[in-house]
Amino acid sequence: MPELPEVETTCNGIRPHIIGKTIADIIIRQSRLRWPITKNLSELLIGQVIESVNRRAKYCLLKTGSAETVLIHLGMSGSLRIVNTDNFPGKHDHVDFVFTDKTVLRFNDTRRFGAILATSEPIHQHKLICRLGPEPLSEHFTGTHLHHLSKNRKTTVKSFIMDGHNVVGVGNIYASESLFMAGILPTRQAGRISLKRYQKLAKYIKLVLQQAIDQGGTTLKDFVNEQGEPGYFQQSLAVYGRANQQCIKCSTPIQQLKIAQRASYFCPVCQK
């Protein structure tokens, strides 16, 4: 499932190809995604210029000159690719944003859990955005923030940092990696972790996510960037997907368990 680094990689990749360009057509081959595509999407966007491409949590945000913002979520298997009008669409290429210079921004989604929605309201007020926590790479995300929210919380620390109301974008892979680097067991109760340890965890969440962005995200199965290429952060994973392999720090076999129905990996010696 594309997480924050994969969405950031996607936004960075498509930005130079579509900024300042005018939408000439929108081709919708399949409108039934996680939610139905905005019905009058073509009416709202044809003739509009893309002014900015940004990310909030796992949403790509395309801002147009008419004050419309297109929210694109990649779901579990989605991708945005840059092609041209001569590139024949495949089975799961559901939507094309066609620009006047024949550049095409193509949305592909095998499982159809993604979304394409348009809104004219301020994006921070949108129902999908307004309750989200801080961006993990921003100055607003700190160990103090986590420690404050964790008070009296009995949920596991892994579930706590994966909750988008507390901080956005710390998906399953990156939660496991950050907790390993911080030396914290994923099963520890969130409310029983000290401020000092949360400060360390916040530091490593930032580090892990930035490293993943620098390496183009993680491809375990579906993710590709705007050119159809995989991410390479999976080559740097210390614990995720390494059950029964030696810990890179102490050589103890990495263990696996399920937390909230998600596979979790940890070192029983290095993490306390």
C-alpha positions in Angstrom: 0.0 0.0 0.0 1.5 3.4 -1.0 2.4 5.3 2.2 3.7 8.8 2.8 7.1 8.3 1.1 5.5 6.7 -1.9 3.0 9.5 -2.2 5.7 12.2 -1.7 7.8 10.4 -4.4 4.7 10.5 -6.7 4.0 14.2 -6.1 7.7 15.1 -6.7 7.7 13.0 -9.8 4.6 14.4 -11.5 5.1 18.0 -10.5 7.5 19.1 -13.2 5.5 17.4 -15.9 2.1 19.1 -15.2 2.7 22.4 -13.4 1.6 25.3 -15.5 -0.1 23.1 -18.0 -3.8 23.3 -19.1 -6.2 20.4 -18.9 -7.6 19.7 -22.3 -9.6 16.5 -21.5 -10.4 14.1 -18.7 -11.1 10.5 -19.8 -12.8 8.4 -17.2 -13.0 4.7 -18.0 -14.0 3.5 -14.5 -15.7 5.9 -12.1 -16.4 3.3 -9.3 -13.3 3.6 -7.0 -13.3 3.7 -3.2 -15.8 6.6 -3.6 -17.4 7.6 -7.0 -15.3 10.1 -8.9 -16.7 13.6 -8.6 -19.6 13.6 -11.2 -18.8 16.9 -12.9 -15.0 16.5 -12.8 -14.6 17.3 -16.5 -16.9 20.4 -16.3 -14.9 21.7 -13.3 -11.4 21.1 -14.6 -11.2 21.2 -18.5 -9.5 24.5 -19.4 -8.0 24.9 -16.0 -4.2 25.3 -15.3 -2.4 23.2 -12.7 -0.9 25.7 -10.3 0.6 23.4 -7.7 1.1 19.8 -6.7 1.4 19.1 -3.0 0.8 16.3 -0.5 -1.2 16.1 2.7 -0.9 12.8 4.5 -1.5 10.2 1.7 -3.3 12.5 -0.6 -1.9 14.1 -3.7 -3.4 17.6 -4.1 -3.6 19.2 -7.5 -4.5 22.9 -7.2 -6.0 24.6 -10.3 -6.4 28.3 -11.2 -10.1 28.1 -10.6 -9.6 27.3 -6.9 -10.6 23.7 -7.4 -8.4 21.1 -5.7 -8.2 17.5 -6.9 -7.6 15.0 -4.1 -6.1 11.8 -5.3 -5.6 8.8 -3.0 -3.6 5.9 -4.3 -5.5 3.3 -2.2 -3.8 0.0 -1.9 -2.4 -0.5 -5.4 -2.7 2.8 -7.2 -0.2 4.8 -9.1 0.0 8.0 -11.1 2.2 7.9 -14.2 3.3 10.4 -16.9 2.7 9.1 -20.4 1.6 10.7 -23.7 -1.6 10.4 -25.8 0.0 7.7 -27.9 0.4 5.4 -24.9 -2.5 2.9 -25.1 -4.3 2.4 -21.8 -4.2 -0.9 -19.9 -7.0 -2.8 -18.1 -6.6 -0.9 -14.9 -5.8 2.6 -16.3 -9.1 4.2 -15.0 -8.6 7.9 -15.5 -6.5 10.1 -17.8 -5.9 13.8 -17.2 -4.9 15.0 -20.7 -3.1 18.3 -21.2 -2.9 20.5 -24.2 0.7 19.5 -25.0 -0.4 15.8 -25.1 1.1 15.0 -21.7 -1.1 12.6 -19.9 -1.4 12.0 -16.1 -2.7 8.5 -15.9 -4.3 6.9 -12.8 -3.9 3.2 -12.5 -5.5 1.2 -9.7 -5.8 -2.6 -9.8 -7.9 -3.0 -6.7 -9.9 0.2 -7.1 -9.5 1.4 -3.5 -8.1 4.7 -4.6 -10.0 8.0 -5.0 -10.3 11.1 -7.2 -12.3 13.9 -5.8 -12.6 17.6 -6.5 -13.4 20.3 -4.0 -13.6 24.1 -4.0 -13.5 24.5 -0.2 -10.3 25.3 1.6 -8.4 22.0 1.7 -7.8 22.1 5.4 -11.6 22.1 5.9 -12.3 19.1 3.7 -13.8 16.2 5.6 -11.0 13.9 4.6 -8.3 16.3 5.8 -9.7 18.4 8.7 -9.1 15.8 11.5 -5.7 14.6 10.4 -2.6 14.9 12.7 0.6 16.8 11.9 2.9 16.0 9.1 5.8 13.9 10.5 8.5 15.8 8.7 7.2 19.2 9.9 8.3 21.1 13.0 4.9 20.5 14.5 5.6 16.8 15.0 7.7 16.2 18.1 8.2 13.7 20.8 6.4 16.1 23.1 3.4 16.0 20.8 3.4 12.1 20.9 3.9 12.0 24.7 1.1 14.4 25.3 -1.4 12.5 23.2 -0.3 9.1 24.6 -1.3 9.8 28.2 -3.6 7.1 29.6 -3.7 5.4 26.2 -3.7 1.6 26.5 -3.3 0.8 22.8 0.1 -0.5 21.5 2.6 2.1 20.6 2.7 0.8 17.0 -1.0 1.3 16.6 -0.7 4.7 18.2 1.8 6.0 15.8 -0.1 4.5 12.8 -3.2 6.5 13.8 -3.6 9.4 11.4 -5.2 11.5 14.1 -1.9 11.5 16.0 0.5 11.8 13.1 -0.1 11.1 9.4 1.8 8.8 7.1 3.5 6.4 9.5 2.4 3.2 7.7 3.0 -0.4 8.7 6.5 -0.7 7.2 7.8 2.6 8.6 6.3 2.1 12.0 8.2 -1.2 12.4 11.4 0.3 11.1 11.1 3.5 13.3 10.4 1.5 16.5 13.3 -0.8 15.8 15.7 2.2 15.4 14.3 3.8 18.6 14.6 0.5 20.5 10.9 0.3 21.5 8.8 -2.9 21.4 5.8 -2.4 19.1 3.6 -4.1 21.8 4.4 -1.6 24.5 1.4 0.4 25.7 1.5 3.9 24.3 0.7 5.5 27.7 3.6 3.8 29.4 6.4 5.3 27.3 8.5 8.2 28.6 8.9 11.6 27.0 12.6 10.8 26.4 11.7 7.7 24.5 9.1 9.5 22.5 11.6 12.2 21.6 13.8 9.4 20.3 11.0 7.8 18.4 9.9 11.1 16.7 13.5 11.6 15.6 13.7 8.1 14.0 10.2 8.4 12.4 11.5 11.6 10.6 14.8 9.8 9.7 13.1 6.7 8.3 10.5 8.6 6.3 13.1 10.9 4.8 15.4 8.0 3.9 12.5 6.3 2.2 11.6 9.4 0.2 15.3 9.8 -0.8 15.2 6.2 -2.1 12.0 6.6 -4.0 9.7 4.7 -1.5 9.3 1.0 -0.8 8.1 -1.5 -3.4 7.0 -4.8 -1.9 4.4 -5.6 -4.5 2.5 -2.8 -6.3 4.1 0.6 -6.0 5.8 2.3 -8.9 6.7 6.0 -9.5 5.5 8.3 -12.2 7.8 6.5 -14.7 6.6 3.1 -13.7 9.7 2.3 -11.8 9.9 0.7 -8.3 11.1 2.3 -5.1 14.3 1.0 -3.5 14.0 1.5 0.2 13.1 -2.1 0.7 16.8 -2.9 0.3 17.4 -0.9 3.5 14.8 -2.5 5.7 16.2 -3.6 9.0 13.2 -5.6 10.4 10.1 -5.5 8.2 9.7 -8.7 6.2 12.8 -10.3 7.8 11.2 -12.8 10.2 13.7 -15.4 11.4 16.6 -13.5 9.8 19.4 -12.2 12.0 19.1 -8.8 13.6 21.5 -6.4 11.9 22.6 -5.2 15.4 22.8 -8.3 17.6 22.2 -11.3 15.3 19.1 -12.4 17.3 16.4 -13.8 14.9 13.8 -11.2 14.0 10.3 -12.1 15.3 7.0 -11.5 13.7 3.5 -11.1 15.2 0.2 -9.4 14.4 -0.9 -6.2 15.9 -4.3 -4.9 14.9 -4.3 -7.5 12.1 -1.0 -6.0 10.6 2.2 -7.9 10.4 4.8 -6.5 12.8 8.5 -7.3 13.0 10.9 -6.6 15.9 14.1 -7.7 17.6 13.3 -9.1 21.1 16.8 -8.1 22.3 17.2 -4.6 20.9 13.7 -3.5 21.5 12.3 -3.1 25.1 
